[in-house]
Amino acid sequence: MHGRIAGALGLAAFALGQTVPATNLTYESRACRPGFDHFQFCNTSLSKEQRLDNLLSLIDQETEIVPLLSARSPPNNITRLGIPNYSWGTNCIHGVKGSCLSTADGKTYCPTSFPNPVNLGASFNKSMWTKMGRVIGVETRAMWLAGAKETNDPHDFVALDCWSPNININRDPRWGRNQEVPSEDPTVTAMFGRLYAHAHQNSPDEKRFLNGVTTLKHWDAYSLDDSDGATRYNFNAIVDNATLADTFFPAFKDSVANGGALGVMCSYNSVNGVPTCGSAFLKNALRDVFNFTGYMTSDSDSVKNIYQDHKYVATAEEASCLAIKDGQCDVDSGNTYADHLLKGVQAGNCSMDDVRLAWKHTMGLLFDLGLFDPAEDQPLWKIPIQEIGKKESQQASSQASQESMVLLKNNDKTLPFQTGKKYAVVGPHYQAQQDLVGDDIGQLCPDGKYDCYEDLLSAIKRVSKGTIVSAAGCAVKDNSTSGFAEALALIDSSVEAVMLTIGTDQLVEKEMRDRTAVNLPGVQAEFTKQVLAKAASVSKPVVIVLINGGMVSLGNEAISSSSAILETFFADVWGANAIATTLFGENPYLGGKMPYTVYPADYVNEIKMSDMSMNKKGTPGRSYKYYTGPTEFDFGFGLAYTTFEFQAAKPAAAPTCDDHRSGDSVSVLVKNTGLVTGDNVLFLYVLGGYTGSGGLPLQKKLHNFERVHLAAGEQRTVQFELSSDHFLNIEDNGDHTCTPGTRTIRISDGVNHQDIDIVVGGSKTTAFTFPDVPPRKRE
């Protein structure tokens, strides 16, 4: 690893890495160990239900059951039964949020950190998403076995259930957490959640037990933290059935039904007047319609928000019972259950049957994880600490960063740059290191800093093999122009080109930090203008390197005056290498595509962030599906250093509404017709259709995508399955219907496209019936 450092994690407790005890305390304190293996719940010949019933019969339900439902309560171990403490939930958004571990031989192992989900979305690489899920699963097990602590709370241990991924939708460009989610598109987000869950929960080495538990968040319609006078704690998301069915349900439905996810986190907000953690409607959709069989946790004490912020009920006792009964929220990530649930039972707001059902949902997963079975023959109990941050995982992370680079403009083949020349690197991100990492990270380096990974300037110097002159010019956010002159002075006839590094950071956008504007913050716009003017005066090209999470509007002048634009998002620990190798033509995986639409800056003046509609008339619409105004860059757009051609063949058999599995595949032959290796992404859209009545028209809808890696002259055939499910419309009530007739599919790579008409046969049918449970009324 290359290392040059500025900044610190602020994790003093882990500054030198957590030392692993000589004795494996996780193993030594496991359930059903010798001396406690005589209990019936340890008898592996019994069914899980029988074992759970036996364990439940032995627990003091007045003192021992509720701590097992409280993630932040005092320890939930039951010493007399040999049951150790179990910590619910570790964030694993793009890596395990845990501490480095040091062993007696002086070696230190730190968790692998992948690029942020927005980068992973831009890669559109399903196999990489699977690979990341598997790495996170293995490292979580290894860290749990070694007793690793969480980085945000040195009192909490890394758990086997990841409170990840975040599969909310990039609905509005102002949301501070857009860096945490893969896309504005429900199909992309659903596939991301599905593949993450399946890879994380399942080990190829163990078929009997789960490797971990994936906890999808945040259920549901959560994409506002602090905007329009509301916060996530009291916001009521008003969403019609058609929009729930089209935008907010698909990722959870697919991740549960096809990914097998066994955990869900309910969100802080309300949906249509009912707090999500206490919503019978959302519970019914999840458990009865999507067939979810796992456990639900609240967000960090979002049960408390039911009465404190939403004021849906008057007391903590009522809120606890509403959550555990109506919402079937099994775990409270806070202290509300611990302090108030039994009082709510005693008051008659809910029953011990509700509590016992929650206990079975949670404790059953511990059995599924193999924690109550003999450990000696379980491979998952033998994962060595050396699996943490190993070379192969770091290589996967590095490749993912390179795959996420999106080339938005490249006039006159300005890029790639030649090596061995002189270049100027200016802008507030010229030496970016910590700012590349994004949010929700584990401990990256043994010393608690970032110095084991390369900063951007060092990477550019290494890869360029030439002379680099550099200066910041300005900061990301403040309004000082005092550095302009120094940076502008570097731009003269002696340099080949200028790299202008601009964008945002965690001071601009993150959790609980929504933006009010989406153009460049601080004085960056003015600095950009002056850099472009100075470079033009000496006839030198300017390449804009964007570093950001959510979209940034550059404006027409910056876009038209620059020679090339590279969108890099928050590419994490290997981001500097990804950016530098892309700029100098040494990234063989260049081919990322935009995971969201880049609107003009004034878009935010045309629709409130708190307006949850996607296609309401009188608004500009949201996402590529409904927005028809001018864009700076479209969803799915991205260039390469090579060229591609593709040709799709019309399927031999068309689908029919009477059989949703009917239809043939669309076969697409794609060829790299250029001179260098590169990547491309093929998208399968269906044009037209409708989402409810009376709204903005549905332009097109993505149904599948595939990334290809091709050497110069190489070709490959991609198959897209086609069925009547691809041609469903969404009615006002949320039902999905199939109507026969002629429809058009579009094969696109974001630059070129080919349309094919398909005649859908059969008769009109309802393929999905929207759940219909009225919300519980306030009493």
Secondary structure, 3 states (H helix, E strand, C coil): CCCCCCCECCCHHHCCCEECCCCCHHHHCCCCCCCCCCCHHHCCCCCHHHHHHHHHHHCCCCCCCHHHHECCCCCCCEHHHCECCCCCCECCCCCCCECCEECCCCCEECCCCCCCHHHHHHHCCHHHHHHHHHHHHHHHHHHHHCCCEECCCCCCECCCEECCCECCCCCCCCCCCHHHCCCCCHHHHHHHHHHHHHHHHCECCECCCCCCEEEEEEECCCCCCEECCEECCCCEECCCHHHHHHHHCHHHHHHHHCCCCCEEEECCCEECCEEHHHCHHHHHHHHHHCCCCCEEEECCCHHHHHHHCCCCCCCHHHHHHHHHHHCCCCEECCCHHHHHHHHHHHCCCCCHHHHHHHHHHHHHHHHHCCCCCCCCCCHHHCCCHHHCCCHHHHHHHHHHHHHCCEEEEEHHHCCCCCCCCEEEEECCCCCCCHHHHCCCCCCCCCCCECCCCCCHHHHHHHHHCCEEEEECCCCCCCCCCCCHHHHHHCCCCCCCEEEEEEECCCCCCECCECCCCCECCCCHHHHHHHHHHHHHHCCCCEEEEEECCCCCECCHHHHHHCCEEEECCCCHHHHHHHHHHHHCCCCCCCCCCCCCCECCHHHHHCCCCCCCCCCCCCCCCCHHHHCCCCCCECCCCCECCCCEEEEEECCCCCCECCECCCCCEEEEEEEECCCCCEEEEEEEEEECCCECCCCCCCCEEEEEEEEEEECCCCEEEEEEECCHHHHEEECCCCCEEECCEEEEEEEECCCCEEEEEEEEECCCEEEECCCCCCCCCCC
